[in-house]
């Protein structure tokens, strides 16, 4: 099993107005424990993607969390082998939920 690392996912300033963000309930910076940047993006999908509406079914919709032009992924320094955090944990850095604070 690969070693889990801490990743910071940051929406790019130029990508925040992209229509793909309509698929996500959150559009701010988040931290994710994962084994790779790709896995961190998938965990963010699981945490933030909204259920698909019938009106969007069949359309080519791609998660903003999967697009490098919309979300930058940075590997952060080791968070410590004794950390109580577990792979797959996702937490928000700032309140940026749709309709939230």
N, CA and C of each residue as an Amber inpcrd file, in Angstrom:
protein
   303
   0.8460000  -1.1830000   0.0000000   0.0000000   0.0000000   0.0000000
   0.8890000   1.2430000   0.0000000   0.5240000   2.2040000  -0.8060000
   1.2730000   3.4540000  -0.9040000   1.0800000   4.2920000   0.3580000
   2.0160000   5.1750000   0.5830000   1.9530000   6.0680000   1.7400000
   0.9770000   7.2040000   1.4590000   0.1070000   7.4710000   2.4150000
  -0.8190000   8.5980000   2.2600000  -0.0960000   9.9020000   2.5090000
  -0.4800000  10.9070000   1.7510000   0.1120000  12.2390000   1.8720000
  -1.0020000  13.2630000   2.0000000  -0.6230000  14.4640000   2.3290000
  -1.5740000  15.5650000   2.4670000  -1.4920000  16.4380000   1.2240000
  -2.6520000  16.6750000   0.6070000  -2.7280000  17.4920000  -0.6000000
  -3.6210000  18.7000000  -0.3550000  -3.2460000  19.7960000  -0.9650000
  -4.0490000  21.0140000  -0.9320000  -4.6080000  21.2040000  -2.3380000
  -5.9340000  21.2340000  -2.4520000  -6.5910000  21.4630000  -3.7400000
  -7.1080000  22.8890000  -3.7400000  -6.6640000  23.6840000  -4.7070000
  -6.9950000  25.1070000  -4.7790000  -7.6080000  25.4450000  -6.1320000
  -8.8380000  25.9230000  -6.1310000  -9.3990000  26.3950000  -7.4050000
  -8.5370000  27.5270000  -7.9770000  -8.3360000  27.4990000  -9.2760000
  -7.5490000  28.5590000  -9.9150000  -8.4230000  29.8030000 -10.0590000
  -7.8460000  30.9820000  -9.8700000  -8.6410000  32.2130000  -9.9810000
  -9.3360000  32.3610000 -11.3280000  -8.6780000  31.9440000 -12.3920000
  -9.2670000  32.0990000 -13.7260000 -10.3460000  31.0570000 -14.0090000
 -10.3750000  29.9680000 -13.2320000 -11.3410000  28.9140000 -13.4910000
 -12.5920000  28.9570000 -12.6440000 -12.6560000  29.8840000 -11.6870000
 -13.7870000  29.9080000 -10.7560000 -15.1360000  30.2070000 -11.4100000
 -15.1320000  30.7800000 -12.5850000 -16.3970000  31.1110000 -13.2510000
 -16.7740000  30.0810000 -14.3180000 -16.0450000  28.9910000 -14.3650000
 -16.3300000  27.9430000 -15.3380000 -17.6610000  27.2630000 -14.9960000
 -18.4850000  26.9480000 -15.9910000 -19.7760000  26.2910000 -15.7450000
 -19.6570000  24.9470000 -15.0180000 -18.5110000  24.3010000 -15.0790000
 -18.3370000  23.0080000 -14.4040000 -18.5520000  23.1140000 -12.9010000
 -18.3370000  24.2950000 -12.3300000 -18.5270000  24.4740000 -10.8880000
 -19.9820000  24.3090000 -10.4670000 -20.9060000  24.3350000 -11.4130000
 -22.3170000  24.0940000 -11.0810000 -22.5210000  22.6660000 -10.5780000
 -21.5690000  21.7760000 -10.8440000 -21.6540000  20.3870000 -10.3970000
 -21.1710000  20.1920000  -8.9610000 -20.5660000  21.2160000  -8.3660000
 -19.9540000  21.0760000  -7.0440000 -20.6650000  21.9370000  -6.0060000
 -20.8640000  21.3570000  -4.8210000 -21.4930000  22.1150000  -3.7370000
 -20.4710000  23.0190000  -3.0370000 -19.1920000  22.8910000  -3.3730000
 -18.1240000  23.6720000  -2.7450000 -17.1540000  24.1020000  -3.8160000
 -16.6870000  25.3280000  -3.7420000 -15.7240000  25.8230000  -4.7370000
 -14.6100000  26.6080000  -4.0760000 -14.0420000  26.0350000  -3.0330000
 -12.9390000  26.6730000  -2.3200000 -11.7910000  25.7030000  -2.1060000
 -10.7890000  26.1860000  -1.4090000  -9.6190000  25.3750000  -1.0970000
  -9.9950000  24.2650000  -0.1290000  -9.3960000  23.0850000  -0.3290000
  -9.6150000  21.9830000   0.6070000  -8.3280000  21.1780000   0.7560000
  -8.2700000  20.4290000   1.8350000  -7.1400000  19.5270000   2.0960000
  -7.6590000  18.1010000   2.0560000  -6.8260000  17.2140000   1.5090000
  -7.2320000  15.8210000   1.3260000  -6.0660000  14.9040000   1.6850000
  -6.3700000  13.8270000   2.4120000  -5.3900000  12.7740000   2.6670000
  -5.5900000  11.7250000   1.5750000  -4.5320000  11.4740000   0.8020000
  -4.6350000  10.5300000  -0.3160000  -3.2550000   9.9730000  -0.6380000
  -3.2370000   8.9890000  -1.5290000  -1.9790000   8.3910000  -1.9510000
  -1.3750000   9.0850000  -3.1660000  -2.1950000   9.8410000  -3.9060000
  -1.7040000  10.5050000  -5.1120000  -2.5730000  11.7270000  -5.3980000
  -2.0830000  12.6410000  -6.2240000  -2.9160000  13.7850000  -6.6160000
  -4.2180000  13.3590000  -7.3020000  -4.1580000  12.3240000  -8.1420000
  -5.3780000  11.8530000  -8.8150000  -6.3870000  11.3240000  -7.8040000
  -5.9120000  10.5890000  -6.8180000  -6.8050000  10.0740000  -5.7970000
  -7.3830000  11.2140000  -4.9610000  -6.5900000  12.2410000  -4.6850000
  -7.0880000  13.4090000  -3.9470000  -8.2200000  14.0800000  -4.7200000
  -8.0800000  14.1900000  -6.0350000  -9.1470000  14.7580000  -6.8660000
 -10.4100000  13.9040000  -6.7800000 -10.2590000  12.5840000  -6.8050000
 -11.4310000  11.6920000  -6.7100000 -12.1160000  11.8240000  -5.3500000
 -11.3400000  11.9510000  -4.2830000 -11.9370000  12.1240000  -2.9560000
 -12.6960000  13.4530000  -2.8780000 -12.1580000  14.4970000  -3.5030000
 -12.8710000  15.7840000  -3.5320000 -14.1860000  15.6310000  -4.2980000
 -14.1610000  14.8730000  -5.3880000 -15.4080000  14.5810000  -6.1170000
 -16.4370000  13.9700000  -5.1750000 -16.0190000  12.9520000  -4.4550000
 -16.9360000  12.2580000  -3.5610000 -17.4960000  13.1560000  -2.4780000
 -16.7010000  14.1020000  -2.0210000 -17.1320000  14.9970000  -0.9470000
 -18.0300000  16.1240000  -1.4350000 -17.8110000  16.6180000  -2.6520000
 -18.4400000  17.8690000  -3.0580000 -19.3810000  17.8130000  -4.2610000
 -19.3170000  16.7770000  -5.0850000 -20.1640000  16.7720000  -6.2730000
 -21.6330000  16.6140000  -5.9100000 -22.4560000  17.3870000  -6.5930000
 -23.9020000  17.3170000  -6.4080000 -24.4650000  16.1540000  -7.2200000
 -25.5780000  15.5990000  -6.7910000 -26.2190000  14.5660000  -7.6170000
 -26.5690000  15.1460000  -8.9850000 -26.4550000  14.3510000 -10.0040000
 -26.7460000  14.7890000 -11.3710000 -28.2480000  14.9940000 -11.5400000
 -28.6130000  16.1460000 -12.0700000 -30.0250000  16.4180000 -12.3750000
 -30.3980000  15.7540000 -13.6960000 -31.6550000  15.3640000 -13.8060000
 -32.1380000  14.7400000 -15.0450000 -31.8860000  15.6300000 -16.2560000
 -31.9630000  16.9460000 -16.0570000 -31.7810000  17.8770000 -17.1750000
 -30.3450000  17.8600000 -17.7050000 -29.3930000  17.3540000 -16.8920000
 -27.9970000  17.2970000 -17.3300000 -27.6050000  15.9120000 -17.8400000
 -28.4550000  14.9340000 -17.6450000 -28.1370000  13.5670000 -18.0680000
 -27.8400000  13.5380000 -19.5650000 -26.7950000  12.8470000 -19.9090000
 -26.4210000  12.7230000 -21.3090000 -25.5030000  13.8260000 -21.8120000
 -25.3690000  14.9100000 -21.0500000 -24.4770000  15.9900000 -21.4550000
 -23.0540000  15.6570000 -21.0090000 -22.0960000  16.2000000 -21.7120000
 -20.6970000  16.0000000 -21.3520000 -20.3520000  16.9240000 -20.1870000
 -20.5310000  16.4280000 -18.9720000 -20.2420000  17.2050000 -17.7690000
 -19.0180000  16.6030000 -17.0960000 -18.0520000  17.4200000 -16.8370000
 -16.8260000  16.9410000 -16.2000000 -16.6070000  17.7030000 -14.9080000
 -16.3330000  16.9940000 -13.8460000 -16.1200000  17.5850000 -12.5320000
 -15.0360000  18.6520000 -12.5710000 -15.2580000  19.7790000 -11.8890000
 -14.2060000  20.7880000 -11.8280000 -12.9830000  20.2740000 -11.0690000
 -13.1990000  19.3680000 -10.1110000 -12.0910000  18.8330000  -9.3070000
 -11.1480000  17.9770000 -10.1320000 -11.5900000  17.5060000 -11.3040000
 -10.7600000  16.6730000 -12.1770000  -9.9980000  17.4720000 -13.2280000
 -10.2440000  18.7580000 -13.3060000  -9.6520000  19.5810000 -14.3600000
  -8.4960000  20.4310000 -13.8310000  -7.3010000  20.1840000 -14.3650000
  -6.1070000  20.9160000 -13.9280000  -6.2290000  22.4180000 -14.1780000
  -6.9890000  22.8180000 -15.1810000  -7.1650000  24.2430000 -15.4630000
  -8.0530000  24.9210000 -14.4140000  -8.8340000  24.1130000 -13.6850000
  -9.7610000  24.6770000 -12.6970000  -9.3000000  24.4820000 -11.2610000
  -8.5330000  23.4120000 -11.0080000  -8.0790000  23.1130000  -9.6460000
  -6.6100000  22.6900000  -9.6670000  -5.8080000  23.4100000  -8.9150000
  -4.3870000  23.0920000  -8.7500000  -4.2430000  22.1680000  -7.5420000
  -3.3710000  21.1580000  -7.6650000  -3.1110000  20.2450000  -6.5490000
  -1.6600000  20.4140000  -6.1160000  -1.4740000  20.6800000  -4.8170000
  -0.1390000  20.8710000  -4.2540000   0.0720000  19.8330000  -3.1530000
   1.2130000  19.1300000  -3.2080000   1.5500000  18.1970000  -2.1370000
   2.1410000  18.9980000  -0.9870000   1.5680000  18.8460000   0.1910000
   2.0390000  19.5570000   1.3740000   3.0580000  18.7010000   2.1210000
   3.8600000  19.3320000   2.9850000   4.8340000  18.5580000   3.7650000
   4.1330000  17.4600000   4.5690000   4.8880000  16.4610000   4.9270000
   4.3340000  15.3290000   5.6770000   3.5480000  15.8120000   6.8870000
   2.4170000  15.1840000   7.1050000   1.5660000  15.5750000   8.2210000
   1.8250000  14.7280000   9.4550000   2.7900000  13.7970000   9.3750000
   3.1820000  13.0080000  10.5380000   2.6080000  11.6080000  10.5140000
   3.4590000  10.6430000  10.7700000   3.0610000   9.2440000  10.7510000
   2.0660000   8.9290000  11.8670000   2.0830000   9.7010000  12.9240000
   1.1880000   9.4370000  14.0500000  -0.1190000  10.2150000  13.9630000
  -0.3310000  10.8770000  12.8870000  -1.5550000  11.6560000  12.7270000
  -2.7780000  10.7450000  12.8070000  -3.8510000  11.2520000  13.3720000
  -5.1010000  10.4980000  13.4450000  -5.9190000  10.6390000  12.1610000
  -5.4400000  11.4070000  11.2070000  -6.1350000  11.5690000   9.9290000
  -6.0200000  10.2930000   9.1120000  -7.0510000  10.0060000   8.3470000
  -7.0770000   8.7880000   7.5410000  -7.2560000   9.1190000   6.0710000
  -6.7400000   8.2110000   5.2380000  -6.8590000   8.3680000   3.7920000
  -8.3310000   8.5460000   3.4340000  -8.5940000   9.4980000   2.5590000
  -9.9560000   9.7770000   2.1240000 -10.6140000  10.9320000   2.8640000
  -9.9640000  11.4250000   3.9070000 -10.5350000  12.5760000   4.6180000
 -10.3750000  13.8260000   3.7680000 -11.4420000  14.6190000   3.7380000
 -11.4600000  15.8720000   2.9930000 -12.0070000  16.9260000   3.9320000
 -11.3110000  18.0640000   4.0380000 -11.8600000  19.1440000   4.8460000
 -11.6600000  20.4810000   4.1610000 -12.6350000  21.3550000   4.4020000
 -12.6760000  22.6620000   3.7570000 -11.7930000  23.6430000   4.5170000
 -11.2100000  24.5800000   3.7750000 -10.3470000  25.5980000   4.3610000
 -11.1290000  26.8770000   4.6360000 -12.0610000  27.2140000   3.7860000
 -12.8350000  28.4540000   3.9440000 -14.2840000  28.1910000   3.5480000
 -15.2240000  28.9390000   4.1080000 -16.6280000  28.7150000   3.7350000
 -16.9010000  29.1900000   2.3090000 -17.1350000  28.2600000   1.4370000
 -17.4150000  28.6010000   0.0420000 -18.4920000  27.6780000  -0.5120000
 -19.4260000  27.2330000   0.3410000 -20.5060000  26.3760000  -0.1170000
 -21.5490000  27.2340000  -0.8200000 -22.1970000  26.6570000  -1.8280000
 -23.2780000  27.3720000  -2.5170000 -24.3480000  27.7370000  -1.4960000
 -24.7180000  28.9780000  -1.4540000 -25.7540000  29.4360000  -0.5430000
 -25.2910000  29.5500000   0.8940000 -23.9920000  29.2980000   1.1480000
 -23.4610000  29.3620000   2.5100000 -22.8880000  30.7130000   2.8310000
 -22.1140000  30.7460000   3.9030000 -21.5130000  32.0030000   4.3790000
 -20.5290000  32.5570000   3.3740000
